[in-house]
Amino acid sequence: MADQDKYPKDIFTSLKELLEMERFAHSIRFQSSKKKVKSVLGGKHASKLRGRGLDFEEVRNYVQGDDIRNIDWKVTARTKVTHTRVFSEEKEKPALVVVDQSRSMFFGSSQRTKSVVAAELAAIAAFKVLKQGDRVGGVVIADEEIDVLKPKRDRRNILRFLEKVVSRNQELIEGKPTNFDDVLKATLTKVQNLVTHDYLVVVISDFHRYSPEVIQFASRMKHHNDVVFIQVTDPMERDIPATKFVAGDTATQIAIDGANAKLRKHFSEAFDSDLDSFKLQMKMHRIPVLQFDTVQSIDQQLKKVLEQV
């Protein structure tokens, strides 16, 4: 594990920094306020039921199939039309926060790495769900392993989740060879075995290595659950500097002539094409894709997200 004190905090994260993200949990909303469910991350949500529930909601005309025990005889006698009482019941919505801490996330051109931003967003999402009184668990994807914490209504479970995030985040400095495809498949299997129905599944990644398996997974999850994708990108992934430079990792280096306008244009168009294709596929499955970058502060970006939904 890396000694984080040797590195700028925006390259790696720490448990202290992730715990500070709790202050943003009260304001986040990932769904239109026009809907009955105020937020995908809103935790408990109301559902109209025919029958007995927790809270009286309204009186409406009786329709065939309504429980006759809920007929409002006073309103029926006054209007000469059969009316029934409708109740609302709060249903639990446990959540699973899946956060990518693999090698592709260990990049940031100027401010922070994608892995740090993803870790912060995972902390915010987890605290939001807990504040609503629902169970929350987490999955941390690394290059060779995954960590799984089952949903619990317990702050200590969030602390364990964030500790796993920090541990995997700091391991990124080691630059181990990866077999990410196998890890991704194992992750999807674990999540599918854990998630039943009426879950909130939040997946935080750059989605650089998304595949048909990921699309199929999202589609299946969406049938009986709420699914939200949060994509973290860095500006340099789209717009390379207009100068010659060398890019690489621990295994490979390549010289790039950023002064070539055609190359820069091709680079940007390829990024936009991939992003549009990904968002279109998610739209077909009615899965929102929220975008965050490594440059702006988390609070600034949260405000923009709130304005968009």
DRENTORVO-577878 format. One record per residue (C-alpha): x, y, z; residue in one letter; residue number from 1. Coordinates in nm, 4 decimals. Example, Ala and Ser with C-alpha at 12.3 -4.5 7.8 and 13.67 -1.06 7.14 Angstrom:
# DRENTORVO-577878
[[1.2300, -0.4500, 0.7800], "A", 1];
[[1.3670, -0.1060, 0.7140], "S", 2];
This chain:
# DRENTORVO-577878
[[0.0000, 0.0000, 0.0000], "M", 1];
[[0.1236, 0.3479, -0.0793], "A", 2];
[[0.2346, 0.5835, 0.1940], "D", 3];
[[-0.0139, 0.8559, 0.1125], "Q", 4];
[[0.1874, 1.1252, 0.2907], "D", 5];
[[0.4394, 1.1097, 0.0037], "K", 6];
[[0.1793, 1.2092, -0.2537], "Y", 7];
[[-0.0547, 1.5044, -0.3072], "P", 8];
[[-0.3946, 1.4297, -0.1606], "K", 9];
[[-0.5653, 1.4749, -0.4966], "D", 10];
[[-0.3745, 1.1769, -0.6374], "I", 11];
[[-0.4847, 0.9471, -0.3569], "F", 12];
[[-0.7655, 0.9705, -0.1069], "T", 13];
[[-0.7903, 0.8960, 0.2637], "S", 14];
[[-1.0598, 0.7859, 0.5049], "L", 15];
[[-1.0618, 1.1299, 0.6641], "K", 16];
[[-1.1291, 1.2973, 0.3290], "E", 17];
[[-1.4053, 1.0523, 0.2383], "L", 18];
[[-1.5766, 1.1012, 0.5729], "L", 19];
[[-1.5825, 1.4749, 0.5012], "E", 20];
[[-1.8016, 1.4017, 0.1974], "M", 21];
[[-2.0931, 1.3395, 0.4318], "E", 22];
[[-2.1672, 1.7110, 0.4344], "R", 23];
[[-2.2748, 1.6914, 0.0693], "F", 24];
[[-2.5150, 1.4002, 0.1168], "A", 25];
[[-2.8118, 1.6142, 0.2181], "H", 26];
[[-2.8281, 1.8010, -0.1129], "S", 27];
[[-2.7792, 1.5353, -0.3767], "I", 28];
[[-3.0763, 1.4444, -0.5962], "R", 29];
[[-3.0583, 1.2298, -0.9064], "F", 30];
[[-3.4190, 1.2363, -1.0241], "Q", 31];
[[-3.6794, 1.4937, -1.1126], "S", 32];
[[-3.8623, 1.6466, -0.8195], "S", 33];
[[-4.1786, 1.6354, -1.0276], "K", 34];
[[-4.2018, 1.2653, -0.9614], "K", 35];
[[-4.3466, 1.1163, -0.6489], "K", 36];
[[-4.0114, 0.9662, -0.5636], "V", 37];
[[-3.8064, 1.2780, -0.5027], "K", 38];
[[-3.4740, 1.1150, -0.5768], "S", 39];
[[-3.3235, 0.7948, -0.7021], "V", 40];
[[-3.1018, 0.8278, -0.3979], "L", 41];
[[-3.3943, 0.9289, -0.1844], "G", 42];
[[-3.4117, 0.6011, 0.0015], "G", 43];
[[-3.7624, 0.5309, 0.1234], "K", 44];
[[-4.0274, 0.5918, -0.1384], "H", 45];
[[-4.4020, 0.5985, -0.1277], "A", 46];
[[-4.6156, 0.3535, -0.3201], "S", 47];
[[-4.9918, 0.3616, -0.3560], "K", 48];
[[-5.1519, 0.0440, -0.2302], "L", 49];
[[-5.5044, -0.0849, -0.2366], "R", 50];
[[-5.5535, -0.1830, 0.1210], "G", 51];
[[-5.4155, -0.0974, 0.4581], "R", 52];
[[-5.0946, 0.1011, 0.4798], "G", 53];
[[-4.9208, 0.3421, 0.7094], "L", 54];
[[-5.0634, 0.6770, 0.6063], "D", 55];
[[-5.3982, 0.7840, 0.4681], "F", 56];
[[-5.3467, 0.9493, 0.1304], "E", 57];
[[-5.6766, 1.0230, -0.0461], "E", 58];
[[-6.0348, 0.9243, -0.1166], "V", 59];
[[-6.1263, 0.8317, -0.4732], "R", 60];
[[-6.3977, 0.6537, -0.6664], "N", 61];
[[-6.4217, 0.2840, -0.5987], "Y", 62];
[[-6.3005, 0.0611, -0.8840], "V", 63];
[[-6.3481, -0.3104, -0.9207], "Q", 64];
[[-6.0817, -0.4974, -0.7290], "G", 65];
[[-6.0478, -0.2468, -0.4441], "D", 66];
[[-6.0633, -0.3895, -0.0935], "D", 67];
[[-6.4226, -0.3360, 0.0251], "I", 68];
[[-6.2908, -0.2879, 0.3785], "R", 69];
[[-6.1493, 0.0462, 0.2661], "N", 70];
[[-6.4794, 0.1870, 0.1388], "I", 71];
[[-6.5447, 0.5280, 0.2911], "D", 72];
[[-6.9121, 0.4951, 0.3805], "W", 73];
[[-6.9525, 0.8561, 0.4918], "K", 74];
[[-6.8305, 0.9959, 0.1592], "V", 75];
[[-7.0261, 0.7288, -0.0266], "T", 76];
[[-7.3492, 0.8244, 0.1546], "A", 77];
[[-7.2941, 1.1947, 0.0948], "R", 78];
[[-7.2093, 1.1667, -0.2763], "T", 79];
[[-7.4255, 0.8645, -0.3617], "K", 80];
[[-7.1149, 0.7219, -0.5346], "V", 81];
[[-6.8995, 0.4498, -0.3819], "T", 82];
[[-6.5627, 0.5859, -0.2679], "H", 83];
[[-6.2606, 0.4071, -0.1239], "T", 84];
[[-5.9734, 0.5241, 0.0922], "R", 85];
[[-5.6187, 0.4927, -0.0450], "V", 86];
[[-5.3211, 0.4535, 0.1820], "F", 87];
[[-4.9500, 0.5009, 0.1195], "S", 88];
[[-4.6829, 0.2779, 0.2585], "E", 89];
[[-4.3125, 0.3390, 0.2810], "E", 90];
[[-4.1134, 0.0627, 0.1202], "K", 91];
[[-3.7485, -0.0037, 0.1853], "E", 92];
[[-3.5026, 0.0584, -0.0970], "K", 93];
[[-3.1636, -0.0901, -0.0079], "P", 94];
[[-2.8704, 0.0373, -0.2108], "A", 95];
[[-2.5495, -0.1019, -0.3524], "L", 96];
[[-2.2729, 0.1407, -0.4489], "V", 97];
[[-2.0290, -0.0059, -0.7025], "V", 98];
[[-1.7100, 0.1974, -0.7389], "V", 99];
[[-1.4256, 0.1438, -0.9872], "D", 100];
[[-1.0720, 0.1686, -0.8475], "Q", 101];
[[-0.8933, -0.0035, -1.1351], "S", 102];
[[-0.5919, 0.1230, -1.3302], "R", 103];
[[-0.7895, 0.3196, -1.5899], "S", 104];
[[-0.9169, 0.5382, -1.3051], "M", 105];
[[-0.5631, 0.6298, -1.1964], "F", 106];
[[-0.5385, 0.9327, -1.4217], "F", 107];
[[-0.5776, 1.3055, -1.3807], "G", 108];
[[-0.4249, 1.5736, -1.6007], "S", 109];
[[-0.4375, 1.8771, -1.3736], "S", 110];
[[-0.6403, 1.8601, -1.0516], "Q", 111];
[[-0.7426, 1.5178, -0.9214], "R", 112];
[[-0.7371, 1.1603, -1.0417], "T", 113];
[[-1.0560, 0.9918, -1.1576], "K", 114];
[[-1.0135, 0.7365, -0.8803], "S", 115];
[[-1.0279, 1.0090, -0.6137], "V", 116];
[[-1.3411, 1.1665, -0.7616], "V", 117];
[[-1.5064, 0.8246, -0.7863], "A", 118];
[[-1.4228, 0.7523, -0.4222], "A", 119];
[[-1.5746, 1.0838, -0.3125], "E", 120];
[[-1.8942, 1.0202, -0.5079], "L", 121];
[[-1.9210, 0.6710, -0.3597], "A", 122];
[[-1.8977, 0.8174, -0.0103], "A", 123];
[[-2.1651, 1.0789, -0.0844], "I", 124];
[[-2.4033, 0.8197, -0.2279], "A", 125];
[[-2.3543, 0.5833, 0.0673], "A", 126];
[[-2.4122, 0.8561, 0.3262], "F", 127];
[[-2.7213, 0.9768, 0.1393], "K", 128];
[[-2.8842, 0.6351, 0.1522], "V", 129];
[[-2.7984, 0.5854, 0.5188], "L", 130];
[[-2.9474, 0.9251, 0.6077], "K", 131];
[[-3.2757, 0.8067, 0.4547], "Q", 132];
[[-3.2748, 0.5073, 0.6884], "G", 133];
[[-3.2134, 0.2409, 0.4260], "D", 134];
[[-2.9565, -0.0356, 0.4068], "R", 135];
[[-2.6455, 0.0375, 0.2030], "V", 136];
[[-2.3617, -0.1845, 0.0880], "G", 137];
[[-2.0729, -0.1505, -0.1512], "G", 138];
[[-1.8584, -0.3182, -0.4129], "V", 139];
[[-1.5036, -0.1994, -0.4840], "V", 140];
[[-1.3575, -0.3061, -0.8188], "I", 141];
[[-0.9788, -0.3366, -0.8343], "A", 142];
[[-0.7681, -0.4768, -1.1159], "D", 143];
[[-0.7334, -0.8251, -0.9731], "E", 144];
[[-0.9908, -0.8478, -0.6946], "E", 145];
[[-1.3240, -0.7165, -0.5768], "I", 146];
[[-1.4456, -0.6305, -0.2282], "D", 147];
[[-1.8116, -0.6865, -0.1433], "V", 148];
[[-1.9978, -0.5554, 0.1607], "L", 149];
[[-2.3613, -0.6581, 0.1909], "K", 150];
[[-2.6143, -0.3814, 0.2553], "P", 151];
[[-2.6715, -0.3000, 0.6219], "K", 152];
[[-2.8438, -0.0184, 0.8044], "R", 153];
[[-2.5282, 0.0554, 0.9984], "D", 154];
[[-2.2821, 0.3435, 0.9835], "R", 155];
[[-2.0003, 0.1025, 1.0641], "R", 156];
[[-2.0737, -0.0784, 0.7391], "N", 157];
[[-2.0135, 0.2455, 0.5478], "I", 158];
[[-1.6850, 0.2929, 0.7324], "L", 159];
[[-1.5742, -0.0561, 0.6308], "R", 160];
[[-1.6759, 0.0172, 0.2728], "F", 161];
[[-1.4800, 0.3425, 0.2651], "L", 162];
[[-1.1782, 0.1707, 0.4189], "E", 163];
[[-1.1867, -0.0791, 0.1318], "K", 164];
[[-1.2117, 0.2065, -0.1170], "V", 165];
[[-0.9088, 0.3798, 0.0368], "V", 166];
[[-0.7085, 0.0571, 0.0420], "S", 167];
[[-0.7737, -0.0162, -0.3262], "R", 168];
[[-0.7157, 0.3469, -0.4161], "N", 169];
[[-0.3705, 0.3507, -0.2595], "Q", 170];
[[-0.2772, 0.0191, -0.4206], "E", 171];
[[-0.2992, 0.1851, -0.7627], "L", 172];
[[0.0590, 0.3116, -0.7253], "I", 173];
[[0.1851, -0.0442, -0.7465], "E", 174];
[[0.0906, -0.0743, -1.1136], "G", 175];
[[0.0289, -0.4487, -1.1179], "K", 176];
[[-0.0474, -0.6253, -1.4486], "P", 177];
[[-0.4197, -0.6633, -1.4845], "T", 178];
[[-0.6753, -0.9176, -1.5901], "N", 179];
[[-0.9651, -0.6777, -1.5665], "F", 180];
[[-1.2086, -0.8634, -1.7910], "D", 181];
[[-1.2200, -1.1575, -1.5494], "D", 182];
[[-1.2599, -0.9211, -1.2541], "V", 183];
[[-1.5444, -0.7393, -1.4287], "L", 184];
[[-1.7302, -1.0640, -1.4994], "K", 185];
[[-1.6854, -1.1714, -1.1380], "A", 186];
[[-1.8173, -0.8341, -1.0243], "T", 187];
[[-2.1313, -0.8630, -1.2351], "L", 188];
[[-2.1955, -1.2124, -1.0993], "T", 189];
[[-2.1532, -1.0971, -0.7385], "K", 190];
[[-2.3859, -0.8016, -0.7873], "V", 191];
[[-2.6526, -1.0116, -0.9594], "Q", 192];
[[-2.6444, -1.2619, -0.6744], "N", 193];
[[-2.6742, -0.9866, -0.4171], "L", 194];
[[-2.9388, -0.7628, -0.5756], "V", 195];
[[-3.2938, -0.8984, -0.5768], "T", 196];
[[-3.5562, -0.6311, -0.6447], "H", 197];
[[-3.6393, -0.2756, -0.5377], "D", 198];
[[-3.2707, -0.1958, -0.4992], "Y", 199];
[[-3.0847, 0.1172, -0.5938], "L", 200];
[[-2.7647, 0.0251, -0.7818], "V", 201];
[[-2.5171, 0.3102, -0.8323], "V", 202];
[[-2.2184, 0.2317, -1.0550], "V", 203];
[[-1.9293, 0.4815, -1.0550], "I", 204];
[[-1.6603, 0.4395, -1.3211], "S", 205];
[[-1.5066, 0.5930, -1.6313], "D", 206];
[[-1.6720, 0.3088, -1.8280], "F", 207];
[[-1.3721, 0.2898, -2.0580], "H", 208];
[[-1.3908, -0.0856, -2.0590], "R", 209];
[[-1.7638, -0.1324, -2.0694], "Y", 210];
[[-1.8682, -0.4328, -2.2744], "S", 211];
[[-2.1809, -0.6142, -2.3964], "P", 212];
[[-2.1804, -0.7950, -2.0620], "E", 213];
[[-2.2089, -0.4634, -1.8783], "V", 214];
[[-2.4970, -0.3540, -2.1015], "I", 215];
[[-2.6789, -0.6832, -2.0468], "Q", 216];
[[-2.6177, -0.6595, -1.6733], "F", 217];
[[-2.7597, -0.3069, -1.6595], "A", 218];
[[-3.0629, -0.4116, -1.8608], "S", 219];
[[-3.1392, -0.7034, -1.6281], "R", 220];
[[-3.0896, -0.4930, -1.3169], "M", 221];
[[-3.3201, -0.2229, -1.4491], "K", 222];
[[-3.6178, -0.4578, -1.4774], "H", 223];
[[-3.6747, -0.4659, -1.1014], "H", 224];
[[-3.4400, -0.2006, -0.9620], "N", 225];
[[-3.3269, 0.1597, -1.0022], "D", 226];
[[-2.9889, 0.1820, -1.1745], "V", 227];
[[-2.7746, 0.4961, -1.1982], "V", 228];
[[-2.4433, 0.5220, -1.3831], "F", 229];
[[-2.2011, 0.7954, -1.2790], "I", 230];
[[-1.9229, 0.8534, -1.5294], "Q", 231];
[[-1.5984, 1.0225, -1.4246], "V", 232];
[[-1.3826, 1.1713, -1.6999], "T", 233];
[[-1.0766, 1.3908, -1.7342], "D", 234];
[[-1.0675, 1.6791, -1.9867], "P", 235];
[[-0.7459, 1.5518, -2.1410], "M", 236];
[[-0.9214, 1.2312, -2.2421], "E", 237];
[[-1.1028, 1.4396, -2.4996], "R", 238];
[[-0.8799, 1.7411, -2.5635], "D", 239];
[[-0.5091, 1.6677, -2.5849], "I", 240];
[[-0.2585, 1.9553, -2.5451], "P", 241];
[[-0.1591, 2.1385, -2.8629], "A", 242];
[[0.2059, 2.0402, -2.8216], "T", 243];
[[0.4328, 1.7388, -2.8559], "K", 244];
[[0.4420, 1.5189, -2.5466], "F", 245];
[[0.5044, 1.1649, -2.4293], "V", 246];
[[0.2273, 0.9610, -2.2673], "A", 247];
[[0.2510, 0.6172, -2.1152], "G", 248];
[[0.2250, 0.3863, -1.8206], "D", 249];
[[0.4655, 0.1505, -1.6474], "T", 250];
[[0.4822, -0.0743, -1.9548], "A", 251];
[[0.4477, 0.1460, -2.2640], "T", 252];
[[0.5281, 0.4978, -2.3791], "Q", 253];
[[0.4175, 0.6765, -2.6932], "I", 254];
[[0.5116, 1.0117, -2.8482], "A", 255];
[[0.2087, 1.2220, -2.9394], "I", 256];
[[0.2201, 1.5223, -3.1702], "D", 257];
[[-0.0540, 1.7329, -3.0153], "G", 258];
[[0.0458, 2.0221, -3.2426], "A", 259];
[[-0.1207, 1.8318, -3.5264], "N", 260];
[[-0.4687, 1.9839, -3.5543], "A", 261];
[[-0.6050, 1.6852, -3.7459], "K", 262];
[[-0.4872, 1.4492, -3.4743], "L", 263];
[[-0.6490, 1.6606, -3.2024], "R", 264];
[[-0.9754, 1.6715, -3.3975], "K", 265];
[[-0.9717, 1.2958, -3.4546], "H", 266];
[[-0.9004, 1.2395, -3.0855], "F", 267];
[[-1.1934, 1.4580, -2.9757], "S", 268];
[[-1.4348, 1.3120, -3.2293], "E", 269];
[[-1.3479, 0.9573, -3.1258], "A", 270];
[[-1.4129, 1.0426, -2.7610], "F", 271];
[[-1.7447, 1.2081, -2.8415], "D", 272];
[[-1.8507, 0.9156, -3.0584], "S", 273];
[[-1.7777, 0.6604, -2.7855], "D", 274];
[[-1.9539, 0.8705, -2.5241], "L", 275];
[[-2.2620, 0.9285, -2.7398], "D", 276];
[[-2.2838, 0.5565, -2.8179], "S", 277];
[[-2.2602, 0.4665, -2.4499], "F", 278];
[[-2.5215, 0.7228, -2.3441], "K", 279];
[[-2.7554, 0.6148, -2.6238], "L", 280];
[[-2.7395, 0.2534, -2.5136], "Q", 281];
[[-2.8097, 0.3532, -2.1553], "M", 282];
[[-3.0974, 0.5733, -2.2662], "K", 283];
[[-3.2518, 0.2760, -2.4432], "M", 284];
[[-3.2574, 0.1004, -2.1074], "H", 285];
[[-3.3735, 0.4158, -1.9274], "R", 286];
[[-3.0579, 0.4314, -1.7188], "I", 287];
[[-2.9409, 0.7860, -1.6371], "P", 288];
[[-2.5743, 0.8656, -1.6935], "V", 289];
[[-2.4497, 1.1476, -1.4705], "L", 290];
[[-2.1150, 1.2992, -1.5581], "Q", 291];
[[-1.8459, 1.4354, -1.3310], "F", 292];
[[-1.4929, 1.5472, -1.4117], "D", 293];
[[-1.1606, 1.5698, -1.2328], "T", 294];
[[-1.1262, 1.9478, -1.2536], "V", 295];
[[-1.4280, 2.1119, -1.0935], "Q", 296];
[[-1.4970, 2.0742, -0.7227], "S", 297];
[[-1.7517, 1.8190, -0.6107], "I", 298];
[[-1.9882, 2.0822, -0.4712], "D", 299];
[[-1.9868, 2.2799, -0.7984], "Q", 300];
[[-2.0650, 1.9686, -0.9978], "Q", 301];
[[-2.3388, 1.8568, -0.7606], "L", 302];
[[-2.5090, 2.1914, -0.8113], "K", 303];
[[-2.4982, 2.1443, -1.1882], "K", 304];
[[-2.6445, 1.7954, -1.1569], "V", 305];
[[-2.9286, 1.9309, -0.9435], "L", 306];
[[-3.0033, 2.1926, -1.2069], "E", 307];
[[-3.0222, 1.9292, -1.4805], "Q", 308];
[[-3.2615, 1.6871, -1.3093], "V", 309];
